[in-house]
Amino acid sequence: MRVAAACLLALSLSACRDARQPRGSDSVAAPAPAAATPRATRPGIRFDPATLAPGTAVGALVADSVSARRTVVDSTYVGTARFRGTLELSGSTLRHPDADLRGVASCFEADSSSAARMPRWAGDERRPWFCFVNRAEATRALGPPSEGVAATVVVERFTIHRGLSDEVNEALFVRRVY
């Protein structure tokens, strides 16, 4: 009972003090500063999906097709961007995080220096990994889906799939460079 009475007294004194302060006084809290735009942390050549047109170069690759739309949730862009041209990337194999695909999908994560040469959808801070669309060829060259096998690979038709949920980028495996 005493605690409740003390809380009520503190609340009423606080309300009285606030009511006595004139409008526009220095004690009015200033508006909070606008949140800073998050800084990009992942390497890559960033592009704006709203303005990227087919035929536009993004690093060593050229945009082949772009399909982007704003989400209702937060107005970010989602969609697909496909590129033509080849990329030589160093990194290592990666198991697909989806349990159903761990033993099936051949995936690859580029190291930071290679990732710096990859196209990156503005605002996309996912790790620089993708799966090969031609699994059998990738498996013959890199071995079965595994974790951490270092390699340098050449890929083409790099495609970014950007969504609000589980989206996986992909590329066509061309060859392993020894």
C-alpha positions as CSV (number, residue, x, y, z in Angstrom):
1,M,0.0,0.0,0.0
2,R,2.8,2.4,0.9
3,V,4.6,1.7,-2.5
4,A,1.4,2.5,-4.4
5,A,0.8,5.7,-2.5
6,A,4.4,6.8,-3.1
7,C,4.1,6.1,-6.8
8,L,0.9,8.1,-7.0
9,L,2.4,11.0,-5.2
10,A,5.5,11.0,-7.5
11,L,3.3,10.9,-10.5
12,S,1.1,13.8,-9.4
13,L,4.1,16.0,-8.5
14,S,5.6,15.3,-11.9
15,A,2.4,16.2,-13.7
16,C,2.1,19.4,-11.7
17,R,5.7,20.4,-12.5
18,D,5.1,19.8,-16.2
19,A,1.9,21.8,-16.2
20,R,3.7,24.8,-14.6
21,Q,6.4,25.0,-17.4
22,P,5.6,27.6,-20.1
23,R,5.1,26.5,-23.6
24,G,8.3,26.8,-25.7
25,S,10.6,26.6,-22.6
26,D,14.0,25.2,-23.0
27,S,13.0,22.1,-21.0
28,V,10.9,20.8,-23.8
29,A,12.7,17.8,-25.3
30,A,14.2,18.4,-28.8
31,P,12.9,16.1,-31.5
32,A,15.0,12.9,-31.9
33,P,17.6,13.1,-34.7
34,A,16.8,11.2,-37.8
35,A,18.2,7.7,-37.8
36,A,21.4,7.4,-39.8
37,T,21.2,5.5,-43.0
38,P,22.7,2.1,-42.3
39,R,26.1,1.8,-43.9
40,A,26.7,-1.0,-46.3
41,T,28.8,-3.7,-44.7
42,R,29.0,-6.4,-47.4
43,P,31.4,-6.0,-50.3
44,G,30.0,-5.7,-53.9
45,I,29.2,-3.3,-56.7
46,R,25.9,-1.9,-55.6
47,F,23.1,-1.0,-58.1
48,D,19.7,0.6,-57.7
49,P,17.2,-2.0,-58.9
50,A,14.7,0.8,-59.7
51,T,17.0,2.4,-62.3
52,L,19.0,-0.5,-63.6
53,A,18.3,-1.1,-67.2
54,P,19.2,-4.1,-69.4
55,G,22.5,-3.4,-71.1
56,T,23.9,-1.5,-68.2
57,A,27.4,-2.6,-67.0
58,V,27.7,-3.5,-63.3
59,G,31.4,-4.1,-62.9
60,A,32.5,-6.8,-65.4
61,L,28.9,-8.0,-65.9
62,V,26.1,-6.5,-68.0
63,A,22.4,-6.5,-66.8
64,D,20.5,-8.9,-69.0
65,S,17.0,-8.5,-67.3
66,V,15.7,-6.7,-64.3
67,S,12.3,-7.2,-62.6
68,A,11.9,-5.1,-59.5
69,R,8.9,-3.9,-57.5
70,R,8.3,-2.1,-54.2
71,T,7.0,-4.1,-51.3
72,V,3.8,-3.0,-49.5
73,V,5.5,-3.8,-46.2
74,D,8.3,-1.2,-46.2
75,S,8.7,0.0,-49.8
76,T,12.0,-1.9,-50.4
77,Y,12.6,-3.3,-53.8
78,V,12.3,-7.1,-54.4
79,G,12.7,-9.0,-57.6
80,T,15.3,-10.5,-59.9
81,A,18.3,-9.2,-61.7
82,R,20.1,-11.4,-64.2
83,F,23.5,-10.6,-65.6
84,R,25.5,-11.8,-68.6
85,G,29.3,-12.2,-68.7
86,T,31.7,-14.3,-66.7
87,L,33.1,-13.8,-63.2
88,E,36.1,-15.7,-61.7
89,L,35.5,-16.0,-58.0
90,S,37.6,-17.4,-55.2
91,G,36.0,-18.7,-52.1
92,S,34.7,-22.0,-50.8
93,T,31.9,-24.4,-51.1
94,L,28.9,-24.0,-48.8
95,R,26.1,-26.3,-47.8
96,H,22.7,-24.9,-48.5
97,P,21.1,-23.8,-45.2
98,D,17.8,-25.5,-46.0
99,A,17.9,-29.0,-44.5
100,D,16.1,-30.4,-47.6
101,L,18.8,-29.1,-49.9
102,R,21.9,-29.6,-47.8
103,G,22.9,-32.8,-49.6
104,V,21.6,-31.8,-53.1
105,A,22.4,-28.1,-53.9
106,S,26.0,-27.2,-54.7
107,C,26.6,-23.7,-53.4
108,F,29.6,-21.4,-53.2
109,E,30.5,-18.4,-51.0
110,A,32.9,-15.8,-52.5
111,D,35.7,-14.4,-50.4
112,S,35.7,-10.7,-49.7
113,S,38.0,-9.7,-52.5
114,S,35.9,-11.7,-55.0
115,A,32.6,-10.5,-53.5
116,A,33.8,-6.9,-54.1
117,R,33.5,-7.6,-57.8
118,M,30.0,-9.1,-57.7
119,P,26.9,-7.1,-58.4
120,R,24.9,-6.3,-55.2
121,W,21.3,-5.1,-55.0
122,A,21.3,-1.9,-53.0
123,G,20.2,-2.6,-49.4
124,D,21.0,-6.3,-49.7
125,E,23.3,-7.3,-46.8
126,R,23.2,-11.1,-47.3
127,R,26.4,-13.1,-47.3
128,P,27.9,-13.3,-50.9
129,W,26.9,-16.8,-51.7
130,F,24.9,-18.5,-54.4
131,C,24.0,-22.0,-55.6
132,F,24.8,-23.4,-59.0
133,V,21.9,-24.0,-61.4
134,N,23.8,-26.9,-63.1
135,R,24.4,-29.0,-60.0
136,A,25.8,-32.0,-61.7
137,E,28.6,-30.1,-63.4
138,A,29.5,-28.3,-60.2
139,T,29.5,-31.5,-58.2
140,R,31.8,-33.2,-60.8
141,A,34.3,-30.3,-60.4
142,L,33.9,-29.5,-56.7
143,G,32.8,-32.7,-55.2
144,P,29.5,-33.4,-53.5
145,P,27.8,-30.6,-51.5
146,S,30.1,-29.8,-48.7
147,E,31.4,-27.1,-46.4
148,G,34.7,-25.2,-46.8
149,V,36.3,-26.7,-49.9
150,A,38.5,-23.8,-51.2
151,A,38.3,-23.2,-54.9
152,T,38.4,-20.6,-57.7
153,V,35.5,-21.0,-60.1
154,V,34.3,-19.3,-63.2
155,V,30.5,-18.6,-63.4
156,E,28.2,-16.9,-65.8
157,R,24.5,-15.9,-65.8
158,F,24.8,-14.6,-62.2
159,T,21.3,-13.9,-61.0
160,I,20.2,-12.1,-57.9
161,H,16.9,-13.1,-56.3
162,R,15.9,-10.5,-53.7
163,G,12.8,-11.0,-51.6
164,L,11.4,-10.6,-48.1
165,S,12.1,-14.2,-47.2
166,D,14.4,-17.1,-48.2
167,E,15.8,-16.1,-51.6
168,V,18.9,-17.7,-53.0
169,N,21.2,-16.1,-55.7
170,E,22.3,-18.5,-58.5
171,A,24.9,-18.8,-61.2
172,L,25.8,-21.2,-64.0
173,F,29.0,-23.1,-63.2
174,V,31.4,-22.9,-66.1
175,R,34.7,-24.4,-64.7
176,R,37.0,-24.7,-61.7
177,V,40.3,-22.9,-62.0
178,Y,43.2,-24.8,-60.4
